[in-house]
Amino acid sequence: MAFWSELRAIMRWVLRRSDPPPPPGTGRQIQEAEQEAARQHILGQAQAERLRNSRWYCEPTQAHPYVPLTLGQRTGYQARHDR
């Protein structure tokens, strides 16, 4: 019976202990890393927007002559009973 009471006392002691606090400055470092990641994300979006508005993005790379679509391309290759 003494074994179980000792085990119970040890378990209570282990569960009562709190985790040690993080080292000083950890929160600030995490915040700075998150802010830098957000800044890079915003810069990436701004650059993507600039590239989308640039001339090379808006124009086709090669001019293709007009080729009419076939009946299958126009109907999505569906048979009449599938529509």
N, CA, C and O atoms as a GROMACS GRO file, in nm:
protein
  332
    1MET      N    1   0.082  -0.119   0.000
    1MET     CA    2   0.000   0.000   0.000
    1MET      C    3   0.086   0.126   0.000
    1MET      O    4   0.048   0.226  -0.059
    2ALA      N    5   0.201   0.122   0.064
    2ALA     CA    6   0.290   0.238   0.069
    2ALA      C    7   0.342   0.273  -0.069
    2ALA      O    8   0.364   0.390  -0.100
    3PHE      N    9   0.361   0.170  -0.151
    3PHE     CA   10   0.410   0.192  -0.287
    3PHE      C   11   0.314   0.282  -0.365
    3PHE      O   12   0.357   0.375  -0.433
    4TRP      N   13   0.182   0.255  -0.355
    4TRP     CA   14   0.084   0.332  -0.432
    4TRP      C   15   0.074   0.475  -0.381
    4TRP      O   16   0.057   0.567  -0.460
    5SER      N   17   0.084   0.494  -0.254
    5SER     CA   18   0.077   0.631  -0.201
    5SER      C   19   0.201   0.710  -0.242
    5SER      O   20   0.191   0.829  -0.271
    6GLU      N   21   0.317   0.645  -0.244
    6GLU     CA   22   0.439   0.713  -0.291
    6GLU      C   23   0.428   0.747  -0.440
    6GLU      O   24   0.465   0.856  -0.483
    7LEU      N   25   0.378   0.651  -0.516
    7LEU     CA   26   0.360   0.674  -0.660
    7LEU      C   27   0.263   0.789  -0.684
    7LEU      O   28   0.286   0.874  -0.770
    8ARG      N   29   0.155   0.792  -0.607
    8ARG     CA   30   0.058   0.900  -0.620
    8ARG      C   31   0.120   1.034  -0.583
    8ARG      O   32   0.095   1.134  -0.651
    9ALA      N   33   0.200   1.038  -0.480
    9ALA     CA   34   0.266   1.162  -0.440
    9ALA      C   35   0.363   1.210  -0.547
    9ALA      O   36   0.372   1.329  -0.575
   10ILE      N   37   0.436   1.117  -0.606
   10ILE     CA   38   0.530   1.153  -0.714
   10ILE      C   39   0.454   1.207  -0.835
   10ILE      O   40   0.494   1.308  -0.895
   11MET      N   41   0.346   1.141  -0.872
   11MET     CA   42   0.268   1.186  -0.988
   11MET      C   43   0.209   1.324  -0.964
   11MET      O   44   0.208   1.408  -1.054
   12ARG      N   45   0.160   1.349  -0.844
   12ARG     CA   46   0.108   1.482  -0.812
   12ARG      C   47   0.218   1.586  -0.822
   12ARG      O   48   0.195   1.696  -0.872
   13TRP      N   49   0.336   1.553  -0.775
   13TRP     CA   50   0.448   1.647  -0.780
   13TRP      C   51   0.487   1.675  -0.926
   13TRP      O   52   0.513   1.790  -0.962
   14VAL      N   53   0.491   1.571  -1.009
   14VAL     CA   54   0.528   1.588  -1.150
   14VAL      C   55   0.424   1.673  -1.222
   14VAL      O   56   0.459   1.763  -1.299
   15LEU      N   57   0.298   1.645  -1.198
   15LEU     CA   58   0.192   1.719  -1.268
   15LEU      C   59   0.177   1.862  -1.217
   15LEU      O   60   0.128   1.948  -1.290
   16ARG      N   61   0.218   1.890  -1.096
   16ARG     CA   62   0.206   2.023  -1.039
   16ARG      C   63   0.316   2.115  -1.090
   16ARG      O   64   0.299   2.237  -1.093
   17ARG      N   65   0.428   2.058  -1.130
   17ARG     CA   66   0.539   2.141  -1.178
   17ARG      C   67   0.500   2.210  -1.309
   17ARG      O   68   0.441   2.147  -1.397
   18SER      N   69   0.533   2.336  -1.321
   18SER     CA   70   0.503   2.408  -1.444
   18SER      C   71   0.624   2.403  -1.536
   18SER      O   72   0.737   2.377  -1.492
   19ASP      N   73   0.600   2.427  -1.661
   19ASP     CA   74   0.710   2.432  -1.757
   19ASP      C   75   0.797   2.553  -1.727
   19ASP      O   76   0.746   2.657  -1.684
   20PRO      N   77   0.925   2.541  -1.750
   20PRO     CA   78   1.012   2.657  -1.725
   20PRO      C   79   0.978   2.768  -1.824
   20PRO      O   80   0.940   2.741  -1.938
   21PRO      N   81   0.990   2.893  -1.780
   21PRO     CA   82   0.959   3.004  -1.871
   21PRO      C   83   1.060   3.008  -1.986
   21PRO      O   84   1.174   2.966  -1.969
   22PRO      N   85   1.018   3.059  -2.102
   22PRO     CA   86   1.112   3.068  -2.214
   22PRO      C   87   1.221   3.170  -2.184
   22PRO      O   88   1.202   3.257  -2.099
   23PRO      N   89   1.332   3.160  -2.251
   23PRO     CA   90   1.440   3.257  -2.226
   23PRO      C   91   1.393   3.399  -2.261
   23PRO      O   92   1.306   3.417  -2.346
   24PRO      N   93   1.451   3.498  -2.196
   24PRO     CA   94   1.410   3.637  -2.222
   24PRO      C   95   1.434   3.674  -2.369
   24PRO      O   96   1.535   3.636  -2.428
   25GLY      N   97   1.340   3.747  -2.425
   25GLY     CA   98   1.354   3.794  -2.563
   25GLY      C   99   1.297   3.699  -2.667
   25GLY      O  100   1.297   3.730  -2.786
   26THR      N  101   1.248   3.584  -2.624
   26THR     CA  102   1.197   3.486  -2.720
   26THR      C  103   1.074   3.540  -2.792
   26THR      O  104   1.061   3.524  -2.913
   27GLY      N  105   0.983   3.603  -2.718
   27GLY     CA  106   0.861   3.658  -2.779
   27GLY      C  107   0.893   3.762  -2.884
   27GLY      O  108   0.831   3.765  -2.990
   28ARG      N  109   0.990   3.848  -2.854
   28ARG     CA  110   1.030   3.953  -2.948
   28ARG      C  111   1.089   3.891  -3.074
   28ARG      O  112   1.061   3.937  -3.185
   29GLN      N  113   1.169   3.786  -3.058
   29GLN     CA  114   1.230   3.721  -3.174
   29GLN      C  115   1.124   3.656  -3.262
   29GLN      O  116   1.131   3.662  -3.384
   30ILE      N  117   1.026   3.593  -3.199
   30ILE     CA  118   0.918   3.530  -3.275
   30ILE      C  119   0.838   3.636  -3.350
   30ILE      O  120   0.804   3.617  -3.467
   31GLN      N  121   0.807   3.748  -3.283
   31GLN     CA  122   0.734   3.857  -3.348
   31GLN      C  123   0.810   3.912  -3.466
   31GLN      O  124   0.752   3.936  -3.572
   32GLU      N  125   0.940   3.933  -3.450
   32GLU     CA  126   1.021   3.987  -3.559
   32GLU      C  127   1.023   3.890  -3.678
   32GLU      O  128   1.016   3.933  -3.793
   33ALA      N  129   1.032   3.760  -3.651
   33ALA     CA  130   1.033   3.662  -3.759
   33ALA      C  131   0.899   3.662  -3.832
   33ALA      O  132   0.896   3.654  -3.955
   34GLU      N  133   0.789   3.672  -3.758
   34GLU     CA  134   0.657   3.676  -3.822
   34GLU      C  135   0.638   3.803  -3.903
   34GLU      O  136   0.582   3.799  -4.012
   35GLN      N  137   0.685   3.916  -3.850
   35GLN     CA  138   0.674   4.042  -3.924
   35GLN      C  139   0.756   4.037  -4.052
   35GLN      O  140   0.712   4.087  -4.156
   36GLU      N  141   0.874   3.979  -4.047
   36GLU     CA  142   0.958   3.967  -4.166
   36GLU      C  143   0.892   3.877  -4.270
   36GLU      O  144   0.897   3.906  -4.390
   37ALA      N  145   0.831   3.767  -4.226
   37ALA     CA  146   0.761   3.678  -4.320
   37ALA      C  147   0.643   3.751  -4.384
   37ALA      O  148   0.619   3.736  -4.504
   38ALA      N  149   0.569   3.829  -4.306
   38ALA     CA  150   0.457   3.905  -4.361
   38ALA      C  151   0.506   4.010  -4.459
   38ALA      O  152   0.445   4.031  -4.564
   39ARG      N  153   0.616   4.076  -4.426
   39ARG     CA  154   0.673   4.178  -4.514
   39ARG      C  155   0.715   4.116  -4.647
   39ARG      O  156   0.689   4.173  -4.753
   40GLN      N  157   0.778   3.999  -4.643
   40GLN     CA  158   0.820   3.930  -4.765
   40GLN      C  159   0.698   3.888  -4.847
   40GLN      O  160   0.701   3.895  -4.970
   41HIS      N  161   0.591   3.846  -4.781
   41HIS     CA  162   0.469   3.806  -4.850
   41HIS      C  163   0.407   3.926  -4.922
   41HIS      O  164   0.366   3.916  -5.038
   42ILE      N  165   0.402   4.041  -4.853
   42ILE     CA  166   0.347   4.162  -4.913
   42ILE      C  167   0.434   4.207  -5.030
   42ILE      O  168   0.381   4.246  -5.134
   43LEU      N  169   0.565   4.203  -5.013
   43LEU     CA  170   0.654   4.242  -5.123
   43LEU      C  171   0.637   4.148  -5.241
   43LEU      O  172   0.640   4.192  -5.356
   44GLY      N  173   0.619   4.021  -5.214
   44GLY     CA  174   0.598   3.924  -5.322
   44GLY      C  175   0.469   3.953  -5.397
   44GLY      O  176   0.465   3.941  -5.520
   45GLN      N  177   0.364   3.991  -5.325
   45GLN     CA  178   0.238   4.025  -5.390
   45GLN      C  179   0.252   4.152  -5.473
   45GLN      O  180   0.198   4.160  -5.583
   46ALA      N  181   0.325   4.250  -5.422
   46ALA     CA  182   0.344   4.375  -5.495
   46ALA      C  183   0.423   4.349  -5.623
   46ALA      O  184   0.391   4.405  -5.728
   47GLN      N  185   0.525   4.266  -5.614
   47GLN     CA  186   0.604   4.235  -5.733
   47GLN      C  187   0.520   4.157  -5.834
   47GLN      O  188   0.531   4.180  -5.954
   48ALA      N  189   0.438   4.065  -5.787
   48ALA     CA  190   0.352   3.989  -5.878
   48ALA      C  191   0.254   4.082  -5.947
   48ALA      O  192   0.228   4.067  -6.067
   49GLU      N  193   0.198   4.178  -5.874
   49GLU     CA  194   0.107   4.275  -5.934
   49GLU      C  195   0.178   4.359  -6.040
   49GLU      O  196   0.124   4.383  -6.147
   50ARG      N  197   0.299   4.403  -6.009
   50ARG     CA  198   0.378   4.480  -6.106
   50ARG      C  199   0.403   4.399  -6.232
   50ARG      O  200   0.390   4.450  -6.343
   51LEU      N  201   0.438   4.273  -6.214
   51LEU     CA  202   0.465   4.188  -6.331
   51LEU      C  203   0.339   4.162  -6.412
   51LEU      O  204   0.344   4.157  -6.535
   52ARG      N  205   0.225   4.147  -6.343
   52ARG     CA  206   0.099   4.126  -6.416
   52ARG      C  207   0.063   4.247  -6.499
   52ARG      O  208   0.005   4.233  -6.607
   53ASN      N  209   0.096   4.364  -6.451
   53ASN     CA  210   0.063   4.487  -6.523
   53ASN      C  211   0.168   4.523  -6.628
   53ASN      O  212   0.148   4.616  -6.705
   54SER      N  213   0.276   4.451  -6.632
   54SER     CA  214   0.381   4.484  -6.729
   54SER      C  215   0.340   4.437  -6.869
   54SER      O  216   0.250   4.355  -6.884
   55ARG      N  217   0.406   4.490  -6.967
   55ARG     CA  218   0.371   4.464  -7.106
   55ARG      C  219   0.394   4.319  -7.146
   55ARG      O  220   0.314   4.261  -7.218
   56TRP      N  221   0.503   4.260  -7.098
   56TRP     CA  222   0.536   4.124  -7.141
   56TRP      C  223   0.433   4.024  -7.093
   56TRP      O  224   0.415   3.919  -7.155
   57TYR      N  225   0.366   4.054  -6.983
   57TYR     CA  226   0.267   3.960  -6.930
   57TYR      C  227   0.136   3.970  -7.008
   57TYR      O  228   0.068   3.870  -7.027
   58CYS      N  229   0.102   4.089  -7.052
   58CYS     CA  230  -0.027   4.113  -7.116
   58CYS      C  231  -0.031   4.069  -7.262
   58CYS      O  232  -0.139   4.041  -7.315
   59GLU      N  233   0.083   4.064  -7.327
   59GLU     CA  234   0.086   4.030  -7.468
   59GLU      C  235   0.126   3.885  -7.488
   59GLU      O  236   0.205   3.831  -7.411
   60PRO      N  237   0.071   3.820  -7.591
   60PRO     CA  238   0.113   3.683  -7.619
   60PRO      C  239   0.257   3.679  -7.666
   60PRO      O  240   0.306   3.776  -7.725
   61THR      N  241   0.324   3.570  -7.640
   61THR     CA  242   0.465   3.560  -7.681
   61THR      C  243   0.478   3.536  -7.831
   61THR      O  244   0.577   3.578  -7.892
   62GLN      N  245   0.380   3.470  -7.890
   62GLN     CA  246   0.381   3.447  -8.034
   62GLN      C  247   0.243   3.475  -8.089
   62GLN      O  248   0.142   3.445  -8.026
   63ALA      N  249   0.240   3.534  -8.208
   63ALA     CA  250   0.112   3.558  -8.272
   63ALA      C  251   0.071   3.431  -8.345
   63ALA      O  252   0.149   3.377  -8.424
   64HIS      N  253  -0.049   3.382  -8.319
   64HIS     CA  254  -0.098   3.262  -8.384
   64HIS      C  255  -0.211   3.300  -8.480
   64HIS      O  256  -0.295   3.383  -8.448
   65PRO      N  257  -0.211   3.240  -8.596
   65PRO     CA  258  -0.322   3.267  -8.687
   65PRO      C  259  -0.451   3.208  -8.631
   65PRO      O  260  -0.448   3.112  -8.554
   66TYR      N  261  -0.563   3.266  -8.670
   66TYR     CA  262  -0.692   3.218  -8.622
   66TYR      C  263  -0.717   3.079  -8.679
   66TYR      O  264  -0.708   3.058  -8.800
   67VAL      N  265  -0.749   2.986  -8.593
   67VAL     CA  266  -0.784   2.852  -8.634
   67VAL      C  267  -0.921   2.823  -8.575
   67VAL      O  268  -0.936   2.823  -8.452
   68PRO      N  269  -1.021   2.800  -8.658
   68PRO     CA  270  -1.154   2.775  -8.603
   68PRO      C  271  -1.158   2.646  -8.524
   68PRO      O  272  -1.084   2.552  -8.552
   69LEU      N  273  -1.246   2.642  -8.425
   69LEU     CA  274  -1.260   2.524  -8.342
   69LEU      C  275  -1.337   2.416  -8.417
   69LEU      O  276  -1.423   2.444  -8.500
   70THR      N  277  -1.304   2.294  -8.386
   70THR     CA  278  -1.379   2.183  -8.444
   70THR      C  279  -1.509   2.166  -8.366
   70THR      O  280  -1.524   2.223  -8.257
   71LEU      N  281  -1.600   2.089  -8.420
   71LEU     CA  282  -1.727   2.065  -8.351
   71LEU      C  283  -1.704   2.001  -8.214
   71LEU      O  284  -1.770   2.036  -8.117
   72GLY      N  285  -1.610   1.909  -8.207
   72GLY     CA  286  -1.580   1.845  -8.079
   72GLY      C  287  -1.525   1.942  -7.977
   72GLY      O  288  -1.559   1.935  -7.859
   73GLN      N  289  -1.439   2.035  -8.021
   73GLN     CA  290  -1.386   2.134  -7.929
   73GLN      C  291  -1.496   2.228  -7.881
   73GLN      O  292  -1.498   2.266  -7.764
   74ARG      N  293  -1.588   2.265  -7.970
   74ARG     CA  294  -1.696   2.356  -7.932
   74ARG      C  295  -1.793   2.290  -7.835
   74ARG      O  296  -1.844   2.359  -7.747
   75THR      N  297  -1.819   2.164  -7.847
   75THR     CA  298  -1.914   2.095  -7.761
   75THR      C  299  -1.848   2.028  -7.642
   75THR      O  300  -1.916   1.965  -7.560
   76GLY      N  301  -1.717   2.040  -7.630
   76GLY     CA  302  -1.646   1.976  -7.520
   76GLY      C  303  -1.641   1.826  -7.537
   76GLY      O  304  -1.632   1.752  -7.439
   77TYR      N  305  -1.646   1.779  -7.662
   77TYR     CA  306  -1.640   1.637  -7.696
   77TYR      C  307  -1.751   1.556  -7.629
   77TYR      O  308  -1.731   1.440  -7.591
   78GLN      N  309  -1.867   1.618  -7.615
   78GLN     CA  310  -1.981   1.547  -7.559
   78GLN      C  311  -2.075   1.505  -7.670
   78GLN      O  312  -2.096   1.579  -7.766
   79ALA      N  313  -2.130   1.389  -7.657
   79ALA     CA  314  -2.231   1.344  -7.752
   79ALA      C  315  -2.361   1.415  -7.722
   79ALA      O  316  -2.380   1.468  -7.612
   80ARG      N  317  -2.451   1.417  -7.818
   80ARG     CA  318  -2.576   1.491  -7.802
   80ARG      C  319  -2.656   1.443  -7.680
   80ARG      O  320  -2.715   1.525  -7.610
   81HIS      N  321  -2.658   1.313  -7.655
   81HIS     CA  322  -2.733   1.261  -7.541
   81HIS      C  323  -2.667   1.290  -7.408
   81HIS      O  324  -2.732   1.275  -7.304
   82ASP      N  325  -2.539   1.332  -7.405
   82ASP     CA  326  -2.470   1.363  -7.280
   82ASP      C  327  -2.504   1.504  -7.230
   82ASP      O  328  -2.488   1.533  -7.111
   83ARG      N  329  -2.550   1.589  -7.318
   83ARG     CA  330  -2.572   1.729  -7.279
   83ARG      C  331  -2.693   1.746  -7.196
   83ARG      O  332  -2.724   1.858  -7.156
   0.00000   0.00000   0.00000
